[in-house]
Amino acid sequence: MKRTFESAIRSFQAVAESPRLTKFSLHAPKSVEVEFDNGNAYNLSAEYLRIYSPAVDSKIRSIGGEKVISGRRHVGIMSAEPVGNYGVRLLFDDLHKTGIFTWDYFYHLGSDRFTLMRNYIKTIKKHGLSRDPPRKK
C-alpha cells in the first residue's frame, strides 16, 4: 500500500511539473509530434497512442486482471480535434475516438515511451498475444 501511494505521489508531481506544450503536429495516419518548452520533442506512433489511450472503453481485454490491448500495430490516426486548451481527441481508423489526450499525458507518454512500450510488449507476449491484428479467415 505504501509503495502504491508513493508511486501515485511521484506520478502527480511529474504531471504537476510537466513543461508547456509548444507544438502539436498530426502526421496522419502514422504519428503525432509534440514539442515542449523545455526542448523535449517526441514523435509518438499511432500504435503507441492507441494502446495507451486514456479512454475507458479502448477495447481492452482483461486477462488475469491485467488490462491488455493487442493487434494494433497497423492502426492509423484519422484526425485530431482540440478539446479546450488542454488536449486533443484522436480518432483512430479502428473507430476508437473517446480518449482525450492532455498535453501532460503526451509529455508522460513521450518521456516514458521506451519503458512503456517495453512493458507493453512483455505483457502481450506473456499472454500469447501479438501486436499484429488477427488474420481474417
One Martini backbone bead per residue (centre of mass of N, CA, C, O) as a GRO file, in nm:
protein
  137
    1MET     BB    1   0.059   0.062  -0.022
    2LYS     BB    2   0.292   0.261   0.009
    3ARG     BB    3   0.402   0.229  -0.282
    4THR     BB    4   0.149   0.329  -0.429
    5PHE     BB    5   0.142   0.610  -0.299
    6GLU     BB    6   0.425   0.701  -0.392
    7SER     BB    7   0.370   0.666  -0.693
    8ALA     BB    8   0.138   0.871  -0.706
    9ILE     BB    9   0.303   1.115  -0.619
   10ARG     BB   10   0.509   1.108  -0.850
   11SER     BB   11   0.302   1.136  -1.075
   12PHE     BB   12   0.185   1.406  -0.981
   13GLN     BB   13   0.450   1.564  -0.989
   14ALA     BB   14   0.510   1.520  -1.288
   15VAL     BB   15   0.254   1.659  -1.390
   16ALA     BB   16   0.286   1.934  -1.239
   17GLU     BB   17   0.588   1.964  -1.400
   18SER     BB   18   0.505   1.997  -1.677
   19PRO     BB   19   0.558   2.112  -1.961
   20ARG     BB   20   0.491   2.322  -2.219
   21LEU     BB   21   0.328   2.333  -2.501
   22THR     BB   22   0.443   2.428  -2.850
   23LYS     BB   23   0.377   2.154  -3.026
   24PHE     BB   24   0.137   2.021  -3.274
   25SER     BB   25   0.152   1.720  -3.488
   26LEU     BB   26  -0.015   1.568  -3.749
   27HIS     BB   27   0.084   1.242  -3.908
   28ALA     BB   28  -0.110   1.120  -4.102
   29PRO     BB   29  -0.150   0.796  -3.977
   30LYS     BB   30   0.127   0.752  -3.787
   31SER     BB   31   0.155   1.041  -3.611
   32VAL     BB   32   0.276   1.237  -3.330
   33GLU     BB   33   0.396   1.568  -3.263
   34VAL     BB   34   0.580   1.690  -2.975
   35GLU     BB   35   0.646   2.003  -2.802
   36PHE     BB   36   0.850   2.164  -2.550
   37ASP     BB   37   0.983   2.424  -2.344
   38ASN     BB   38   1.241   2.219  -2.270
   39GLY     BB   39   1.298   2.072  -2.576
   40ASN     BB   40   1.117   1.844  -2.593
   41ALA     BB   41   1.068   1.574  -2.834
   42TYR     BB   42   0.792   1.378  -2.988
   43ASN     BB   43   0.735   1.068  -3.168
   44LEU     BB   44   0.412   0.921  -3.184
   45SER     BB   45   0.263   0.647  -3.244
   46ALA     BB   46  -0.035   0.512  -3.314
   47GLU     BB   47  -0.008   0.255  -3.154
   48TYR     BB   48   0.084   0.379  -2.886
   49LEU     BB   49  -0.164   0.566  -2.849
   50ARG     BB   50  -0.379   0.341  -2.857
   51ILE     BB   51  -0.274   0.163  -2.611
   52TYR     BB   52  -0.266   0.457  -2.433
   53SER     BB   53  -0.544   0.524  -2.405
   54PRO     BB   54  -0.754   0.705  -2.172
   55ALA     BB   55  -0.983   0.531  -2.226
   56VAL     BB   56  -1.216   0.307  -2.111
   57ASP     BB   57  -1.313   0.192  -2.421
   58SER     BB   58  -1.028   0.048  -2.564
   59LYS     BB   59  -1.051  -0.257  -2.615
   60ILE     BB   60  -1.010  -0.426  -2.350
   61ARG     BB   61  -0.845  -0.688  -2.210
   62SER     BB   62  -0.897  -0.920  -1.949
   63ILE     BB   63  -0.605  -1.079  -1.804
   64GLY     BB   64  -0.574  -1.163  -1.499
   65GLY     BB   65  -0.636  -0.838  -1.438
   66GLU     BB   66  -0.512  -0.749  -1.707
   67LYS     BB   67  -0.464  -0.490  -1.928
   68VAL     BB   68  -0.523  -0.558  -2.289
   69ILE     BB   69  -0.385  -0.450  -2.600
   70SER     BB   70  -0.420  -0.574  -2.932
   71GLY     BB   71  -0.362  -0.549  -3.276
   72ARG     BB   72  -0.221  -0.226  -3.343
   73ARG     BB   73   0.017  -0.182  -3.548
   74HIS     BB   74  -0.181  -0.057  -3.808
   75VAL     BB   75  -0.286   0.180  -3.690
   76GLY     BB   76  -0.462   0.490  -3.737
   77ILE     BB   77  -0.479   0.841  -3.780
   78MET     BB   78  -0.734   1.060  -3.885
   79SER     BB   79  -0.771   1.262  -3.627
   80ALA     BB   80  -0.779   1.594  -3.459
   81GLU     BB   81  -0.938   1.739  -3.169
   82PRO     BB   82  -0.994   1.990  -2.982
   83VAL     BB   83  -0.974   2.032  -2.611
   84GLY     BB   84  -0.962   2.302  -2.542
   85ASN     BB   85  -0.639   2.386  -2.375
   86TYR     BB   86  -0.544   2.057  -2.296
   87GLY     BB   87  -0.621   1.896  -2.580
   88VAL     BB   88  -0.703   1.581  -2.754
   89ARG     BB   89  -0.891   1.405  -2.998
   90LEU     BB   90  -0.852   1.087  -3.125
   91LEU     BB   91  -0.895   0.933  -3.448
   92PHE     BB   92  -0.922   0.608  -3.532
   93ASP     BB   93  -0.947   0.346  -3.775
   94ASP     BB   94  -1.105   0.169  -3.537
   95LEU     BB   95  -1.306   0.402  -3.408
   96HIS     BB   96  -1.149   0.529  -3.191
   97LYS     BB   97  -1.263   0.843  -2.981
   98THR     BB   98  -1.264   0.884  -2.640
   99GLY     BB   99  -0.982   0.994  -2.602
  100ILE     BB  100  -0.809   1.228  -2.394
  101PHE     BB  101  -0.521   1.412  -2.471
  102THR     BB  102  -0.309   1.555  -2.283
  103TRP     BB  103  -0.026   1.728  -2.253
  104ASP     BB  104   0.077   1.571  -2.007
  105TYR     BB  105   0.037   1.290  -2.133
  106PHE     BB  106   0.230   1.328  -2.368
  107TYR     BB  107   0.476   1.366  -2.191
  108HIS     BB  108   0.467   1.095  -2.054
  109LEU     BB  109   0.477   0.921  -2.314
  110GLY     BB  110   0.748   1.038  -2.411
  111SER     BB  111   0.939   1.004  -2.154
  112ASP     BB  112   0.824   0.675  -2.128
  113ARG     BB  113   0.827   0.505  -2.401
  114PHE     BB  114   1.026   0.267  -2.360
  115THR     BB  115   0.903   0.140  -2.108
  116LEU     BB  116   0.610   0.113  -2.206
  117MET     BB  117   0.667  -0.063  -2.458
  118ARG     BB  118   0.815  -0.291  -2.318
  119ASN     BB  119   0.579  -0.369  -2.131
  120TYR     BB  120   0.377  -0.432  -2.353
  121ILE     BB  121   0.533  -0.660  -2.493
  122LYS     BB  122   0.551  -0.843  -2.247
  123THR     BB  123   0.246  -0.875  -2.199
  124ILE     BB  124   0.159  -1.000  -2.471
  125LYS     BB  125   0.354  -1.240  -2.458
  126LYS     BB  126   0.253  -1.362  -2.190
  127HIS     BB  127  -0.050  -1.397  -2.347
  128GLY     BB  128  -0.013  -1.471  -2.661
  129LEU     BB  129   0.011  -1.208  -2.815
  130SER     BB  130  -0.022  -0.938  -3.063
  131ARG     BB  131   0.041  -0.656  -3.257
  132ASP     BB  132  -0.106  -0.798  -3.462
  133PRO     BB  133  -0.361  -0.859  -3.636
  134PRO     BB  134  -0.592  -1.062  -3.699
  135ARG     BB  135  -0.663  -1.303  -3.909
  136LYS     BB  136  -0.847  -1.355  -4.175
  137LYS     BB  137  -1.079  -1.623  -4.274
   0.00000   0.00000   0.00000
